[in-house]
Amino acid sequence: MPEVDVSKAKKEFYEDVPMKSPGFFLKGSGSLDWGMKNRLARIFNPKTGRTVMLAIDHGYFQGPTTGLERIDLNIVPLIPYADALMLTRGILRTTIPPASTKPIVMRASGGPSILKELSNEQIAVDIEDALRMNVCALAIQVFIGGEFETRSVHNMTRLVDMGLRYGIPVLAVTAVGKEMTRDAKYFRLACRICAELGAHFVKTYYVPEGFETMTASCPVPIVMAGGKKIPVLDALTMAYNAIQQGALGVDMGRNIFQSEAPIAMIRAVGNIVHKNMRPDEAYELYQSLKNKKKGE
């Protein structure tokens, strides 16, 4: 039987202090459920509202990509420096230490390899398995303008519906086929469609002209895709420009794990994203950390 509250201390209800109802820090996420917001707040740093995601999901369609031949040796040491990991359930189960507390954005689409038509994807992960693995978000490719455009859009909306039932956000990844034009007009179209149909955040590519129109016209956060491997200073400059033009994070893979000094690179990117460090300063930091590592 519970004890009676017999404390002699006067109860204080602070009748003259209204209860605060703080809004949520992340763009377009104010009306989501508590669980959704909590998961997003693990992916995006609440202090800066931004994220550095480490993309290592390339193997789901192209096998052992250069730099990802041994996830245990090449990627696990990078985990402490990322805000979130983007990967497949196979790599999560086999290779990522369960003691890691980094949030997981798990690839949920798949099907064709690089030998086939990539837009012919389907949902490849059951929502219950995602729950078993305690993921913070599910990622799915959307091929606007692709041969199987409608299927990929319906894949996304089905995943959004499942995610809403269980409080798991969905990241829509705007895929670009070989014949598609990579410009702001196309990406505005792709990002807006994804957001309109329920994606909670969108991963897309940076373009030098009009990127700010993409972030302005998308009502949910945009995370910049790292894309192909380019020179270090160019990659740092691209990340800086994307953040300054409205992106709320980067999801880099090859420009980090194919770098000469991956830890130095991810730390430099982190300073750009969270501290607004300029590209030349970030490059100096990268060189200093790389040379320090060589001298050890």
C-alpha positions as CSV (number, residue, x, y, z in Angstrom):
1,M,0.0,0.0,0.0
2,P,1.5,3.4,-0.9
3,E,2.6,5.7,1.9
4,V,0.5,8.8,2.6
5,D,2.3,12.0,1.6
6,V,3.0,13.3,5.1
7,S,5.8,15.7,4.4
8,K,5.7,18.8,6.6
9,A,7.4,20.9,3.9
10,K,5.1,23.3,2.1
11,K,4.2,22.2,-1.4
12,E,5.2,24.6,-4.1
13,F,3.2,24.7,-7.3
14,Y,4.6,27.9,-8.7
15,E,1.2,29.2,-9.7
16,D,2.7,32.4,-11.0
17,V,5.1,30.7,-13.4
18,P,3.5,29.4,-16.6
19,M,4.7,26.1,-17.9
20,K,7.0,26.6,-20.9
21,S,6.2,24.8,-24.2
22,P,9.4,25.0,-26.1
23,G,9.3,24.5,-29.8
24,F,11.5,21.9,-31.6
25,F,14.7,23.2,-33.1
26,L,14.6,21.3,-36.4
27,K,13.0,22.8,-39.5
28,G,9.6,21.3,-40.4
29,S,9.6,18.9,-37.4
30,G,7.5,20.8,-34.9
31,S,4.3,18.7,-35.4
32,L,6.0,15.3,-35.1
33,D,5.5,12.9,-32.2
34,W,7.9,12.8,-29.3
35,G,9.6,9.7,-30.5
36,M,10.3,11.1,-33.9
37,K,11.7,14.3,-32.5
38,N,13.9,12.4,-30.0
39,R,15.4,10.3,-32.8
40,L,15.9,13.4,-35.0
41,A,17.6,15.1,-32.0
42,R,20.1,12.3,-31.9
43,I,20.9,12.6,-35.6
44,F,21.0,16.5,-35.6
45,N,23.0,18.1,-32.8
46,P,20.5,20.2,-30.9
47,K,23.1,22.8,-30.1
48,T,23.9,23.6,-33.7
49,G,20.9,22.1,-35.4
50,R,23.3,20.3,-37.8
51,T,24.8,16.9,-38.5
52,V,27.8,15.1,-39.9
53,M,26.6,11.8,-41.2
54,L,29.2,9.2,-42.3
55,A,27.8,7.3,-45.4
56,I,29.1,3.8,-45.7
57,D,26.1,2.1,-47.4
58,H,27.7,2.0,-50.9
59,G,28.1,-1.8,-50.8
60,Y,24.4,-2.4,-51.0
61,F,24.5,-2.0,-54.8
62,Q,28.3,-1.8,-55.7
63,G,29.9,-4.3,-53.4
64,P,33.2,-3.7,-51.6
65,T,33.8,-0.1,-52.6
66,T,37.4,1.2,-52.3
67,G,37.9,2.2,-48.7
68,L,35.1,0.0,-47.5
69,E,36.8,-3.4,-48.1
70,R,37.2,-3.8,-44.3
71,I,34.6,-1.8,-42.3
72,D,36.1,-3.1,-39.1
73,L,39.5,-1.7,-39.9
74,N,38.8,1.4,-41.9
75,I,35.5,2.7,-40.6
76,V,35.0,1.7,-37.0
77,P,37.9,4.1,-35.9
78,L,35.9,6.9,-37.5
79,I,32.7,6.4,-35.5
80,P,33.6,8.7,-32.6
81,Y,33.9,11.6,-35.0
82,A,30.6,11.3,-36.7
83,D,27.2,12.5,-35.5
84,A,25.4,9.6,-37.2
85,L,26.2,6.5,-39.4
86,M,24.4,5.7,-42.6
87,L,24.7,2.0,-43.4
88,T,22.9,-1.3,-44.1
89,R,21.5,-3.7,-41.6
90,G,24.1,-6.3,-42.7
91,I,27.0,-4.1,-41.7
92,L,25.3,-2.9,-38.6
93,R,24.8,-6.4,-37.3
94,T,28.1,-7.9,-38.4
95,T,30.6,-5.1,-37.8
96,I,29.5,-2.1,-35.8
97,P,30.2,-2.5,-32.0
98,P,26.9,-2.8,-30.1
99,A,28.5,-0.6,-27.4
100,S,28.5,2.3,-29.9
101,T,25.8,4.9,-29.1
102,K,26.0,6.7,-32.4
103,P,22.6,7.1,-34.0
104,I,22.0,4.9,-37.1
105,V,20.3,5.9,-40.3
106,M,19.7,2.6,-42.0
107,R,19.4,2.0,-45.7
108,A,16.0,0.5,-46.3
109,S,15.8,0.2,-50.1
110,G,17.6,-2.1,-52.5
111,G,17.4,-4.6,-55.2
112,P,19.4,-4.0,-58.4
113,S,23.2,-3.9,-58.5
114,I,25.3,-1.6,-60.6
115,L,24.9,-4.1,-63.4
116,K,21.1,-3.4,-63.7
117,E,18.7,-0.4,-63.8
118,L,19.2,1.2,-60.4
119,S,15.8,2.8,-60.2
120,N,14.1,-0.6,-60.0
121,E,14.4,-0.7,-56.2
122,Q,12.0,-2.0,-53.5
123,I,11.8,-1.7,-49.8
124,A,14.4,-4.1,-48.5
125,V,14.0,-3.9,-44.7
126,D,11.1,-4.8,-42.5
127,I,10.1,-2.0,-40.0
128,E,10.2,-4.5,-37.1
129,D,13.8,-5.4,-37.9
130,A,14.6,-1.7,-37.9
131,L,13.0,-1.5,-34.4
132,R,15.0,-4.5,-33.2
133,M,18.2,-2.7,-34.3
134,N,17.2,0.5,-32.5
135,V,17.7,2.7,-35.6
136,C,17.0,6.5,-35.6
137,A,15.9,6.8,-39.2
138,L,15.4,4.8,-42.4
139,A,16.9,5.9,-45.7
140,I,15.3,5.2,-49.1
141,Q,16.3,6.1,-52.6
142,V,13.9,8.2,-54.7
143,F,14.4,8.3,-58.5
144,I,12.6,11.3,-59.7
145,G,12.7,11.1,-63.5
146,G,14.0,7.6,-63.5
147,E,12.5,4.6,-65.3
148,F,10.9,3.3,-62.1
149,E,10.1,6.8,-60.7
150,T,6.6,5.9,-59.5
151,R,7.7,2.7,-57.8
152,S,10.5,4.5,-55.9
153,V,8.1,7.3,-54.8
154,H,5.6,4.7,-53.6
155,N,8.4,2.8,-51.8
156,M,9.1,6.1,-49.9
157,T,5.4,6.8,-49.0
158,R,4.9,3.2,-47.7
159,L,8.1,3.6,-45.6
160,V,6.9,6.9,-44.3
161,D,3.5,5.3,-43.3
162,M,5.3,2.5,-41.5
163,G,7.7,5.0,-39.8
164,L,4.9,7.1,-38.6
165,R,3.3,4.1,-36.8
166,Y,6.5,3.4,-34.9
167,G,8.1,6.8,-34.5
168,I,11.0,6.3,-37.0
169,P,11.8,9.2,-39.4
170,V,12.5,8.6,-43.1
171,L,15.4,10.1,-45.0
172,A,14.6,10.4,-48.8
173,V,17.8,10.3,-50.9
174,T,17.4,12.0,-54.3
175,A,19.0,9.7,-56.8
176,V,20.4,11.0,-60.1
177,G,20.6,8.8,-63.2
178,K,23.3,9.0,-65.8
179,E,21.0,10.9,-68.2
180,M,19.6,13.4,-65.7
181,T,20.7,17.0,-65.4
182,R,22.3,17.9,-62.1
183,D,21.0,21.4,-61.6
184,A,19.0,23.3,-59.0
185,K,15.8,23.1,-61.1
186,Y,15.9,19.3,-61.0
187,F,16.9,19.1,-57.3
188,R,14.2,21.6,-56.3
189,L,11.7,19.3,-58.0
190,A,13.0,16.1,-56.4
191,C,13.5,17.5,-52.9
192,R,10.1,19.2,-52.8
193,I,8.3,16.0,-54.0
194,C,10.0,14.0,-51.3
195,A,9.0,16.5,-48.6
196,E,5.5,16.9,-49.9
197,L,4.9,13.2,-49.7
198,G,6.1,12.9,-46.1
199,A,9.9,12.5,-46.0
200,H,11.2,14.0,-42.7
201,F,14.6,15.0,-44.2
202,V,16.2,14.9,-47.6
203,K,19.7,14.0,-48.8
204,T,20.6,15.7,-52.1
205,Y,23.6,16.9,-54.0
206,Y,25.2,20.3,-53.9
207,V,25.1,22.5,-57.1
208,P,27.1,25.8,-57.3
209,E,24.3,27.8,-58.8
210,G,21.0,28.0,-57.0
211,F,21.6,25.6,-54.1
212,E,20.0,28.1,-51.7
213,T,16.8,28.0,-53.7
214,M,16.7,24.2,-53.0
215,T,17.1,24.6,-49.2
216,A,14.6,27.5,-49.2
217,S,11.9,25.7,-51.1
218,C,12.2,22.4,-49.1
219,P,10.1,22.5,-45.9
220,V,12.2,19.8,-44.2
221,P,16.0,19.7,-43.5
222,I,18.3,19.1,-46.4
223,V,21.6,17.1,-45.9
224,M,24.2,17.5,-48.6
225,A,25.5,14.3,-50.2
226,G,29.2,14.1,-50.4
227,G,29.2,12.5,-53.9
228,K,32.3,11.3,-55.7
229,K,35.9,11.7,-54.4
230,I,37.3,15.2,-55.2
231,P,40.4,17.0,-53.9
232,V,40.3,17.7,-50.1
233,L,40.0,21.5,-50.4
234,D,37.3,21.2,-53.0
235,A,35.3,18.8,-50.7
236,L,35.7,21.1,-47.7
237,T,34.7,24.1,-49.8
238,M,31.6,22.3,-51.1
239,A,30.6,21.4,-47.5
240,Y,31.1,25.0,-46.3
241,N,29.1,26.5,-49.2
242,A,26.2,24.0,-48.7
243,I,26.0,24.8,-44.9
244,Q,26.2,28.5,-45.5
245,Q,23.4,28.2,-48.2
246,G,21.0,26.4,-45.9
247,A,21.9,22.7,-45.6
248,L,21.6,21.4,-42.1
249,G,24.4,18.9,-42.5
250,V,26.4,16.7,-44.7
251,D,26.4,13.0,-45.4
252,M,29.9,12.3,-46.7
253,G,31.4,8.9,-47.6
254,R,34.1,8.7,-50.2
255,N,35.5,12.1,-49.5
256,I,36.2,10.9,-46.0
257,F,37.0,7.2,-46.1
258,Q,39.0,7.5,-49.4
259,S,41.0,10.4,-48.0
260,E,44.7,10.0,-47.2
261,A,43.8,10.8,-43.6
262,P,40.1,9.9,-42.9
263,I,40.1,10.9,-39.2
264,A,41.6,14.3,-40.1
265,M,39.1,14.8,-42.8
266,I,36.0,14.0,-40.8
267,R,37.2,16.3,-38.0
268,A,37.8,19.1,-40.5
269,V,34.3,18.6,-41.9
270,G,32.9,18.6,-38.4
271,N,34.4,22.0,-37.7
272,I,32.9,23.4,-40.9
273,V,29.4,22.0,-40.1
274,H,29.3,22.8,-36.4
275,K,31.6,25.8,-36.0
276,N,31.3,27.5,-39.4
277,M,35.0,27.1,-40.0
278,R,36.1,28.5,-43.3
279,P,37.5,26.0,-45.9
280,D,41.0,27.4,-45.8
281,E,41.1,27.0,-42.0
282,A,39.6,23.6,-42.2
283,Y,42.2,22.6,-44.8
284,E,45.0,23.8,-42.5
285,L,43.4,21.7,-39.7
286,Y,43.3,18.7,-42.0
287,Q,46.9,19.0,-42.9
288,S,48.0,19.5,-39.3
289,L,46.1,16.5,-38.1
290,K,47.4,14.4,-41.0
291,N,51.0,15.4,-40.4
292,K,50.7,14.8,-36.7
293,K,49.4,11.3,-37.4
294,K,52.4,10.6,-39.7
295,G,54.8,11.8,-37.0
296,E,53.5,9.6,-34.3
